[in-house]
Amino acid sequence: ALLYQNGEFAEACTLQQEVYSARKLFLGGEHPHTLSAMFCLATTYSTMSNYKDAAPMFKQVYEQRSLVLGSEHPDTILAAASYIAATNKWIEELENKLNDIK
């Protein structure tokens, strides 16, 4: 969290990938702690404007949280909103690239 707060996103991303991988291995992909680690990693990707990687991760967190926590849980709703925001940013980024080609 300290790396992220200090704007050291690449370093934070590396650590978050390690945490996510370890939690997935030891706790399983649907465990709430694993989903939290994935959400943090997706958030860092999004902060770094890496929407291509962030959007699918937010989607996976949303889908798993829906199953584990229910669709009305605040964490599930936050994951859905994050997925929508990252997807919209990714689409915008792709549209800009297409416009640059024209």
VEXPA-626772 format. One record per residue: residue number from 0; residue in one letter; x, y, z of N, C-alpha, C, CB in turn. Coordinates in steps of 0.001 Angstrom, whole numbers, padded with zeros to 6 digits, m for minus. Each point is the difference from the previous one (the first is absolute). Last residue first. Glycine has a CB too. Example, Ala and Ser with C-alpha at 12.3 -4.5 7.8 and 13.67 -1.06 7.14 Angstrom:
BEGIN
<kefi 1; 's'; <012850; m002250; 007080>; <000820; 001190; 000060>; <m000770; 001090; 000730>; <001184; m000628; m002145>>,
<kefi 0; 'a'; <m000894; m005092; 002075>; <m000890; 001190; 000000>; <000900; 001200; 000000>; <m001892; m001173; 001246>>,
//
This chain:
BEGIN
<kefi 101; 'k'; <m006333; 007062; m038854>; <m000730; 000638; m001112>; <000710; 001184; m000494>; <m002092; m000792; 000896>>,
<kefi 100; 'i'; <003574; m001566; 002948>; <000327; m000728; m001226>; <m000620; 000690; m001213>; <000132; m002152; 001303>>,
<kefi 99; 'd'; <m001075; 003650; 003082>; <001365; 000362; m000362>; <000427; m000668; m001309>; <000533; 000284; 002433>>,
<kefi 98; 'n'; <m004716; m001343; m000511>; <m000025; 001353; m000545>; <001400; 000453; m000432>; <m001975; 000523; 001465>>,
<kefi 97; 'l'; <001550; m004647; 000764>; <m000599; m000079; m001337>; <m000027; 001360; m000671>; <m001391; m001927; 000750>>,
<kefi 96; 'k'; <002815; 001727; 003704>; <000993; m000621; m000877>; <m000518; m000104; m001430>; <000899; m001285; 001952>>,
<kefi 95; 'n'; <m003865; 002813; 001329>; <001045; 001000; m000261>; <001075; m000549; m000921>; <m000443; 001017; 002231>>,
<kefi 94; 'e'; <m002881; m003978; m000739>; <m000569; 000970; m000947>; <001018; 001072; m000346>; <m002287; m000423; 000927>>,
<kefi 93; 'l'; <003437; m002647; 002429>; <m000006; m000640; m001320>; <m000554; 000930; m001075>; <m000266; m002219; 001117>>,
<kefi 92; 'e'; <000122; 003698; 003353>; <001396; m000114; m000425>; <000092; m000609; m001412>; <000708; m000251; 002423>>,
<kefi 91; 'e'; <m004916; 000368; m000342>; <000428; 001355; m000364>; <001437; 000001; m000539>; <m001546; 000939; 001760>>,
<kefi 90; 'i'; <m000086; m004941; 000023>; <m000676; 000297; m001270>; <000420; 001382; m000501>; <m001968; m001453; 000668>>,
<kefi 89; 'w'; <003472; 000260; 003559>; <000669; m000825; m001003>; <m000588; 000267; m001388>; <000463; m001765; 001747>>,
<kefi 88; 'k'; <m002517; 003763; 001968>; <001295; 000638; m000260>; <000766; m000760; m001099>; <000079; 000819; 002404>>,
<kefi 87; 'n'; <m004127; m002678; m000887>; <m000253; 001249; m000730>; <001301; 000724; m000346>; <m002204; 000199; 001173>>,
<kefi 86; 't'; <002491; m004022; 001533>; <m000410; m000370; m001359>; <m000253; 001241; m000837>; <m001007; m002123; 000870>>,
<kefi 85; 'a'; <001917; 002706; 003686>; <001207; m000430; m000717>; <m000321; m000372; m001441>; <000973; m000817; 002155>>,
<kefi 84; 'a'; <m004617; 001960; 000661>; <000879; 001157; m000198>; <001243; m000383; m000810>; <m000824; 000976; 002169>>,
<kefi 83; 'i'; <m002168; m004426; m000877>; <m000621; 000887; m000992>; <000927; 001175; m000312>; <m002300; m000658; 000821>>,
<kefi 82; 'y'; <003642; m002239; 002607>; <000034; m000694; m001290>; <m000554; 000896; m001106>; <m000249; m002213; 001178>>,
<kefi 81; 's'; <m000102; 003719; 003226>; <001391; 000072; m000455>; <000161; m000667; m001356>; <000776; 000013; 002378>>,
<kefi 80; 'a'; <m004940; m000319; m000239>; <000242; 001388; m000415>; <001421; 000161; m000537>; <m001657; 000807; 001718>>,
<kefi 79; 'a'; <000525; m004977; 000123>; <m000765; 000233; m001235>; <000262; 001407; m000533>; <m001778; m001608; 000782>>,
<kefi 78; 'a'; <003634; 000474; 003384>; <000688; m000717; m001077>; <m000715; 000213; m001338>; <000800; m001720; 001663>>,
<kefi 77; 'l'; <m002822; 003475; 002177>; <001226; 000741; m000296>; <000768; m000667; m001140>; <000121; 000766; 002396>>,
<kefi 76; 'i'; <m003881; m002997; m000726>; <m000416; 001191; m000752>; <001218; 000841; m000386>; <m002213; 000008; 001216>>,
<kefi 75; 't'; <002932; m003686; 001575>; <m000403; m000469; m001328>; <m000372; 001186; m000881>; <m000814; m002175; 000984>>,
<kefi 74; 'd'; <001751; 003006; 003517>; <001238; m000358; m000710>; <m000289; m000495; m001417>; <001057; m000581; 002196>>,
<kefi 73; 'p'; <m004761; 001590; 000730>; <000741; 001199; m000433>; <001297; m000309; m000760>; <m000969; 001156; 001965>>,
<kefi 72; 'h'; <m003271; m004522; m002072>; <001060; 000342; 000946>; <000782; 001209; m000524>; <000168; m002422; 000753>>,
<kefi 71; 'e'; <m003806; 000002; m003031>; <m000308; 001256; 000693>; <001089; 000441; 000974>; <m002388; m000579; m000231>>,
<kefi 70; 's'; <002387; m003607; m002376>; <000026; 001137; m000923>; <m000241; 001351; 000676>; <m000788; m001554; m001746>>,
<kefi 69; 'g'; <003213; m002833; 004110>; <m001329; 000411; m000458>; <000081; 001294; m000790>; <m001035; m001126; 001979>>,
<kefi 68; 'l'; <004699; m001728; m000064>; <m000573; 001000; 000906>; <m001438; 000388; m000341>; <002295; 000843; 000333>>,
<kefi 67; 'v'; <000148; m004244; m002875>; <000413; m000196; 001390>; <m000740; 000929; 000960>; <002236; m000712; m000829>>,
<kefi 66; 'l'; <m002973; 000917; m003969>; <m000268; m001359; 000461>; <000247; m000162; 001495>; <000608; m000822; m002262>>,
<kefi 65; 's'; <000409; 004926; 000237>; <m001441; m000219; m000145>; <m000380; m001371; 000534>; <m000049; 001508; m002009>>,
<kefi 64; 'r'; <004591; m000401; 001693>; <m000646; 000611; 001168>; <m001512; m000161; m000067>; <001876; 001649; 000166>>,
<kefi 63; 'q'; <000611; m003148; m003855>; <000244; m000835; 001172>; <m000660; 000571; 001255>; <002156; m000725; m001028>>,
<kefi 62; 'e'; <m002424; 003244; m002992>; <m000704; m001275; m000160>; <000163; m000892; 001232>; <000347; 000159; m002476>>,
<kefi 61; 'y'; <002046; 003977; 002338>; <m001449; 000206; 000081>; <m000751; m001327; m000048>; <000278; 002237; m001091>>,
<kefi 60; 'v'; <004348; m002343; 000373>; <m000292; 000294; 001411>; <m001506; 000173; 000184>; <002264; 001106; 000290>>,
<kefi 59; 'q'; <m000795; m001608; m004678>; <000131; m001256; 000731>; <m000307; 000199; 001489>; <001721; m000776; m001669>>,
<kefi 58; 'k'; <m001613; 004605; m001052>; <m001139; m000856; m000364>; <000035; m001308; 000789>; <m000029; 001012; m002308>>,
<kefi 57; 'f'; <003672; 001932; 002713>; <m001176; 000521; 000711>; <m001227; m000865; m000294>; <000953; 002338; m000108>>,
<kefi 56; 'm'; <002866; m003386; m002304>; <000172; m000360; 001408>; <m001175; 000500; 000838>; <002494; 000074; m000294>>,
<kefi 55; 'p'; <m002269; 001043; m004326>; <m000341; m001411; 000216>; <000156; m000445; 001453>; <000705; m000423; m002333>>,
<kefi 54; 'a'; <000473; 005006; 001310>; <m001416; m000304; m000234>; <m000332; m001481; 000196>; <m000055; 001903; m001598>>,
<kefi 53; 'a'; <004675; m000223; 001860>; <m000860; 000298; 001151>; <m001435; m000477; m000212>; <001440; 001973; 000493>>,
<kefi 52; 'd'; <001972; m002229; m003931>; <000153; m001027; 001030>; <m000956; 000212; 001170>; <002387; m000232; m000664>>,
<kefi 51; 'k'; <m002485; 003337; m002866>; <m000080; m001295; m000675>; <000124; m001146; 001011>; <000977; 001032; m002087>>,
<kefi 50; 'y'; <m000298; 003552; 003274>; <m001396; m000438; 000062>; <m000199; m001360; m000645>; <m000700; 002379; m000026>>,
<kefi 49; 'n'; <004522; 000811; 001915>; <000090; m001319; m000630>; <m001389; m000648; 000078>; <002489; m000257; 000623>>,
<kefi 48; 's'; <m000839; 004555; 001359>; <m000652; 000063; m001317>; <000162; m001289; m000796>; <000399; 002448; m000005>>,
<kefi 47; 'm'; <000801; m001578; 004683>; <001102; 000103; m000952>; <m000502; 000096; m001447>; <001433; m001297; 001597>>,
<kefi 46; 't'; <m004489; 000676; 001924>; <000689; 001241; 000332>; <001151; 000263; m000972>; <m000628; m000314; 002414>>,
<kefi 45; 's'; <m001610; m003802; m002730>; <m000858; 001093; m000458>; <000657; 001355; 000258>; <m002026; m001420; 000440>>,
<kefi 44; 'y'; <004151; m002423; 001220>; <000036; 000003; m001462>; <m000790; 001191; m000545>; <000224; m002516; m000017>>,
<kefi 43; 't'; <m000545; 001811; 004576>; <001311; 000546; m000357>; <000169; 000027; m001513>; <000961; m000853; 002161>>,
<kefi 42; 't'; <m004814; m001152; m000514>; <m000043; 001432; 000283>; <001324; 000664; m000365>; <m001649; m000418; 001845>>,
<kefi 41; 'a'; <001352; m004262; m002074>; <m000756; 000619; m001102>; <m000080; 001520; 000183>; <m001347; m002122; m000267>>,
<kefi 40; 'l'; <003281; m000341; 003749>; <000857; m000046; m001179>; <m000689; 000662; m001190>; <001061; m002115; 000851>>,
<kefi 39; 'c'; <m003552; 001634; 003080>; <001077; 000983; 000195>; <000924; 000050; m001210>; <m000112; m000382; 002473>>,
<kefi 38; 'f'; <m003240; m002911; m002446>; <m000600; 001324; m000145>; <001061; 001091; 000156>; <m002187; m000893; 000877>>,
<kefi 37; 'm'; <003451; m003535; m000047>; <m000222; 000201; m001431>; <m000584; 001380; m000259>; <m000347; m002465; m000303>>,
<kefi 36; 'a'; <000851; 001143; 004745>; <001320; 000201; m000599>; <m000125; 000256; m001500>; <001029; m001478; 001758>>,
<kefi 35; 's'; <m004937; 000375; 000567>; <000468; 001333; 000406>; <001359; 000311; m000609>; <m001282; m000210; 002140>>,
<kefi 34; 'l'; <m000473; m004088; m002762>; <m000747; 000974; m000798>; <000415; 001434; 000356>; <m001932; m001618; m000143>>,
<kefi 33; 't'; <003694; m001860; 002711>; <000558; m000067; m001355>; <m000677; 001028; m000890>; <000513; m002447; 000294>>,
<kefi 32; 'h'; <m002205; 001915; 004000>; <001317; 000648; 000064>; <000687; m000007; m001367>; <000207; m000695; 002406>>,
<kefi 31; 'p'; <m004448; m001555; m001933>; <m000109; 001467; 000102>; <001348; 000729; 000060>; <m002147; m000373; 001165>>,
<kefi 30; 'h'; <001596; m004370; m003741>; <000091; 000446; 001395>; <m000055; 001533; 000047>; <001371; m002061; 000625>>,
<kefi 29; 'e'; <m001268; m000834; m004630>; <m001260; 000612; 000422>; <000019; 000498; 001446>; <m001137; m001487; m001616>>,
<kefi 28; 'g'; <004890; m000802; m000689>; <m000396; 001183; m000752>; <m001250; 000700; 000475>; <001067; m001065; m001859>>,
<kefi 27; 'g'; <002433; m001777; 005084>; <m000940; m000255; m001100>; <m000488; 001302; m000606>; <m000706; m002132; 001095>>,
<kefi 26; 'l'; <004147; 001251; 002458>; <m001377; 000166; 000462>; <m001040; m000367; m001049>; <000823; 001783; 001484>>,
<kefi 25; 'f'; <004029; m002104; m002224>; <m000246; m000567; 001323>; <m001458; 000076; 000462>; <002317; 000619; 000532>>,
<kefi 24; 'l'; <m000826; 001069; m004899>; <000580; m001319; 000176>; <m000439; m000640; 001317>; <001952; 000728; m001376>>,
<kefi 23; 'k'; <m003154; 003747; 000460>; <m000720; m000900; m000910>; <000479; m001435; 000184>; <m000290; 001876; m001655>>,
<kefi 22; 'r'; <002561; 001497; 003997>; <m001341; m000234; 000560>; <m000803; m000957; m000872>; <000043; 002285; 001023>>,
<kefi 21; 'a'; <004197; m000967; m002587>; <000122; m000819; 001205>; <m001370; m000312; 000597>; <002245; 001020; 000441>>,
<kefi 20; 's'; <m002051; 001923; m004149>; <000393; m001359; m000395>; <000076; m000930; 001210>; <001277; 000955; m001936>>,
<kefi 19; 'y'; <m002095; 003660; 002735>; <m001135; m000641; m000670>; <000322; m001449; m000359>; <m000708; 002232; m000905>>,
<kefi 18; 'v'; <004185; 000374; 002649>; <m001011; m000271; 001030>; <m001189; m000735; m000612>; <000719; 002053; 001283>>,
<kefi 17; 'e'; <002613; m000571; m004241>; <000505; m001080; 000847>; <m001022; m000393; 001069>; <002340; 000812; m000406>>,
<kefi 16; 'q'; <m003290; 002889; m002323>; <m000048; m001223; m000803>; <000462; m001200; 000818>; <000405; 001348; m002081>>,
<kefi 15; 'q'; <m000015; 002898; 004018>; <m001396; m000431; m000025>; <m000172; m001267; m000837>; <m000720; 002385; 000288>>,
<kefi 14; 'l'; <004969; m000298; m000150>; <m000335; m000614; 001289>; <m001427; m000526; 000016>; <001619; 001530; 001116>>,
<kefi 13; 't'; <m000270; 000832; m004952>; <000805; m001223; 000137>; <m000332; m000731; 001295>; <001832; 001065; m001339>>,
<kefi 12; 'c'; <m003779; 003166; 000622>; <m000576; m001004; m000886>; <000740; m001332; 000130>; <m000703; 001820; m001583>>,
<kefi 11; 'a'; <002381; 001977; 003779>; <m001203; m000492; 000670>; <m000626; m001134; m000805>; <m000392; 002277; 001005>>,
<kefi 10; 'e'; <003977; m000031; m002932>; <000461; m000813; 001120>; <m001185; m000605; 000753>; <002050; 001445; 000200>>,
<kefi 9; 'a'; <m003037; 001553; m003648>; <000641; m001184; m000577>; <000478; m000950; 001106>; <000710; 001364; m002006>>,
<kefi 8; 'f'; <m002584; 002873; 003260>; <m000975; m000972; m000474>; <000630; m001261; m000591>; <m001512; 001902; m000433>>,
<kefi 7; 'e'; <002463; 002259; 003645>; <000940; m000967; m000562>; <m000800; m001205; m000523>; <001868; 000760; 001596>>,
<kefi 6; 'g'; <m003532; 003193; 000895>; <000027; 000116; m001450>; <000983; m000935; m000682>; <m000665; 002326; 000310>>,
<kefi 5; 'n'; <m000664; m001907; 004459>; <001123; 000853; m000390>; <000134; 000131; m001514>; <001154; m000677; 002091>>,
<kefi 4; 'q'; <m004473; m002133; m000144>; <m000265; 001347; 000508>; <001101; 000981; m000398>; <m001246; m001010; 001917>>,
<kefi 3; 'y'; <001828; m003572; m002949>; <m001110; 000558; m000781>; <m000251; 001449; 000409>; <m001036; m002296; m000220>>,
<kefi 2; 'l'; <004141; m000126; 002741>; <000531; 000258; m001344>; <m001055; 000669; m000868>; <001534; m001979; 000209>>,
<kefi 1; 'l'; <m002889; 000541; 004041>; <000873; 001168; 000086>; <000599; 000353; m001361>; <000518; m000603; 002374>>,
<kefi 0; 'a'; <m003152; m003310; m001786>; <m000820; 001195; 000000>; <000865; 001262; 000000>; <m001798; m001265; 001205>>,
//
